[in-house]
Amino acid sequence: MRFEVRVEVRLREGVADPQGQTIERSLPHLGFAGVSGVRVGKSIRFVVEAADEAAARAEVEDMCARFLTNPVIEDSEVTLTEAAPVG
């Protein structure tokens, strides 16, 4: 089976987010008042082949722990959807 994968990565609570802070400070100057708690992350998307959803999820979680994220300072959320057939 093929699965479309989306991994949302964000800094853990308590870890400084200078990019988010810069955005938050800048928004009022651009006329966007009332915005707070800005945090910046990244989204990683790809397709993975696996026997079933549980196997795909386990593989992606391993990828996150070993390569896609820094588990010391980042959290990740994995979303899997069955990919459309090829062809």
GILINLIN-V601396 format. One line per field, one symbol per residue. psi: psi as a letter, one per 30 degrees, with the letter a starting at -180 (. if undefined). A space follows every 10 residues. Layout:
# GILINLIN-V601396
psi: ???
This chain:
# GILINLIN-V601396
psi: kkkkkkjkkl klkfkkieee eeeeeeeefg gjlgklhkkk alkkklkkkl eleeeeeeee eeeeefeflj fefkllkkkk kklkkk.
